[in-house]
């Protein structure tokens, strides 16, 4: 083997050794990069799973809270419906009492709200038609000596039960609807407390 051939052979051996070394280092680096990538992928996977779980828990909590609110809302609506039915039933019973009892209630209303001077009692068309003939006389007899007297107006008032007491231009609406509306919140509170006390909802 000539000198040149020896040099060429030596260069070739050195190149092969360098290539092997480079390939070995590249493989090691690739393994390290792959290992790091797998570790990072696991971290990202864990983070994603944790985030999804947290979102699911939040969504479940919100859904549960909304369902509870809707349930309470439905219960309250049902209770208010029951109370409204009771009030309407009471009002209907009041309006449809036998005439004698009905006008006894009216007489008590008039006595309770009477003021000094002469007032006019105004009734609905239906009540004017069934008003006892001695109603005015009986009211004035009960109030005798008090300085309070009444006459019954001949024109029907646009009310559905009860009476309007007028002193000139001043009117006191004692219709059943007006009296109920004036104390509706108080009535509802009392009914609510009586009907649903201790039911926990």
C-alpha positions as CSV (number, residue, x, y, z in Angstrom):
1,X,0.0,0.0,0.0
2,X,1.4,3.3,-1.0
3,X,1.7,6.3,1.2
4,X,-1.2,8.0,-0.4
5,X,-3.4,5.0,0.0
6,X,-2.5,4.7,3.7
7,X,-3.4,8.4,4.2
8,X,-6.7,7.8,2.3
9,X,-7.4,4.7,4.4
10,X,-6.7,6.7,7.6
11,X,-9.0,9.5,6.5
12,X,-11.7,7.0,5.7
13,X,-11.4,5.4,9.1
14,X,-11.4,8.8,10.9
15,X,-14.5,9.7,8.9
16,X,-16.3,6.5,9.8
17,X,-15.4,6.9,13.5
18,X,-16.7,10.5,13.4
19,X,-19.9,9.5,11.6
20,X,-20.5,6.8,14.2
21,X,-19.9,9.3,17.0
22,X,-22.2,11.9,15.4
23,X,-24.9,9.3,14.8
24,X,-24.6,8.0,18.4
25,X,-24.9,11.5,19.8
26,X,-27.8,12.3,17.5
27,X,-29.6,9.2,18.6
28,X,-29.0,10.0,22.3
29,X,-30.2,13.6,21.7
30,X,-33.3,12.3,19.9
31,X,-34.1,9.9,22.7
32,X,-33.7,12.8,25.2
33,X,-35.9,15.1,23.1
34,X,-38.5,12.3,22.7
35,X,-38.5,11.6,26.5
36,X,-38.9,15.4,27.3
37,X,-41.7,15.6,24.7
38,X,-43.5,12.6,26.2
39,X,-43.2,14.1,29.7
40,X,-44.5,17.4,28.5
41,X,-47.3,15.7,26.7
42,X,-48.3,13.9,29.9
43,X,-48.2,17.2,31.8
44,X,-50.4,18.8,29.1
45,X,-52.7,15.8,29.2
46,X,-53.0,16.1,33.0
47,X,-53.6,19.8,32.8
48,X,-56.3,19.3,30.2
49,X,-58.0,16.6,32.3
50,X,-57.8,18.7,35.4
51,X,-59.3,21.7,33.5
52,X,-62.1,19.6,32.1
53,X,-62.9,18.1,35.5
54,X,-62.9,21.6,37.0
55,X,-65.2,22.9,34.3
56,X,-67.5,19.9,34.7
57,X,-67.7,20.4,38.4
58,X,-68.5,24.1,37.9
59,X,-71.1,23.4,35.2
60,X,-72.7,20.7,37.5
61,X,-72.7,23.2,40.4
62,X,-74.3,25.9,38.3
63,X,-76.8,23.5,36.9
64,X,-77.7,22.2,40.4
65,X,-78.0,25.8,41.7
66,X,-80.2,26.8,38.7
67,X,-82.4,23.7,39.2
68,X,-82.8,24.5,43.0
69,X,-83.7,28.1,42.1
70,X,-86.3,26.9,39.5
71,X,-87.7,24.4,42.1
72,X,-88.0,27.1,44.7
73,X,-89.5,29.5,42.2
74,X,-92.1,26.8,41.2
75,X,-93.0,26.1,44.8
76,X,-93.4,29.8,45.6
77,X,-95.5,30.3,42.4
78,X,-97.7,27.4,43.5
79,X,-98.1,28.8,47.0
80,X,-99.0,32.3,45.7
81,X,-101.5,30.6,43.4
82,X,-103.1,28.8,46.3
83,X,-103.3,32.0,48.3
84,X,-104.8,33.9,45.4
85,X,-107.4,31.2,45.0
86,X,-108.3,31.4,48.7
87,X,-108.6,35.2,48.5
88,X,-110.8,35.0,45.3
89,X,-112.9,32.3,46.9
90,X,-113.4,34.5,50.1
91,X,-114.3,37.5,47.9
92,X,-116.8,35.4,45.9
93,X,-118.4,34.0,49.1
94,X,-118.7,37.6,50.4
95,X,-120.4,38.8,47.3
96,X,-122.8,35.9,47.1
97,X,-123.9,35.7,50.7
98,X,-127.7,35.7,51.4
99,X,-129.0,39.3,51.1
100,X,-129.6,39.7,54.9
101,X,-126.1,38.7,55.8
102,X,-124.6,40.6,53.0
103,X,-126.2,43.9,54.0
104,X,-125.3,43.3,57.6
105,X,-121.6,43.3,56.5
106,X,-122.2,46.5,54.5
107,X,-123.9,48.1,57.5
108,X,-120.8,47.4,59.6
109,X,-118.6,48.8,57.0
110,X,-120.6,52.0,56.9
111,X,-120.6,52.3,60.7
112,X,-116.9,51.8,60.8
113,X,-116.1,54.4,58.1
114,X,-118.8,56.9,58.9
115,X,-117.8,60.6,59.4
116,X,-119.6,63.5,60.9
117,X,-122.2,65.0,58.5
118,X,-124.5,63.6,55.9
119,X,-122.9,61.1,53.5
120,X,-124.2,59.3,50.5
121,X,-124.0,55.5,50.1
122,X,-123.4,54.4,46.6
123,X,-124.0,50.8,45.6
124,X,-123.6,48.7,42.5
125,X,-126.5,48.2,40.2
126,X,-127.0,44.6,41.5
127,X,-127.0,45.8,45.1
128,X,-129.4,48.6,44.5
129,X,-131.8,46.2,43.1
130,X,-131.7,44.0,46.2
131,X,-131.2,46.6,48.8
132,X,-133.5,46.2,51.8
133,X,-136.1,49.0,51.9
134,X,-135.4,49.8,55.5
135,X,-131.5,49.8,55.1
136,X,-131.2,53.6,55.1
137,X,-133.5,54.0,58.1
138,X,-131.8,51.3,60.1
139,X,-128.3,52.8,59.4
140,X,-129.5,56.2,60.6
141,X,-131.2,54.7,63.6
142,X,-127.9,53.0,64.7
143,X,-126.0,56.3,64.2
144,X,-128.7,58.4,65.9
145,X,-127.2,61.1,68.0
146,X,-123.7,60.8,66.6
147,X,-124.0,63.6,64.1
148,X,-123.6,61.0,61.3
149,X,-126.4,60.4,58.8
150,X,-126.7,58.8,55.4
151,X,-128.8,58.7,52.3
152,X,-128.7,56.0,49.6
153,X,-127.7,57.2,46.2
154,X,-130.0,56.3,43.3
155,X,-127.3,56.1,40.6
156,X,-125.3,52.8,40.5
157,X,-121.6,52.8,41.2
158,X,-119.1,50.9,39.0
159,X,-118.1,48.5,41.8
160,X,-118.4,44.7,42.3
161,X,-119.7,44.5,45.8
162,X,-119.3,46.7,48.9
163,X,-120.1,50.4,49.0
164,X,-118.7,53.8,48.2
165,X,-119.2,56.4,50.9
166,X,-119.3,60.0,49.6
167,X,-119.2,63.3,51.4
168,X,-119.6,65.8,48.6
169,X,-116.5,65.4,46.3
170,X,-114.7,63.2,48.8
171,X,-115.3,59.5,48.3
172,X,-114.2,56.6,50.5
173,X,-114.1,53.4,48.4
174,X,-115.3,50.6,50.6
175,X,-115.9,48.2,47.8
176,X,-114.7,44.7,48.6
177,X,-112.0,44.9,45.8
178,X,-110.6,48.2,47.2
179,X,-110.6,47.0,50.8
180,X,-108.9,43.7,49.8
181,X,-106.3,45.5,47.6
182,X,-105.5,47.9,50.4
183,X,-104.6,45.1,52.8
184,X,-103.6,42.5,50.2
185,X,-100.0,42.2,51.3
186,X,-100.9,41.8,54.9
187,X,-103.6,39.2,54.1
188,X,-101.1,37.2,51.9
189,X,-98.5,37.3,54.6
190,X,-100.9,36.0,57.2
191,X,-102.2,33.3,54.9
192,X,-98.7,32.3,53.9
193,X,-97.6,32.0,57.5
194,X,-100.7,30.0,58.4
195,X,-100.8,27.7,55.5
196,X,-97.1,27.0,55.0
197,X,-95.4,27.5,58.4
198,X,-92.8,24.9,59.0
199,X,-92.8,23.2,55.6
200,X,-89.2,24.1,54.9
201,X,-89.7,25.4,51.4
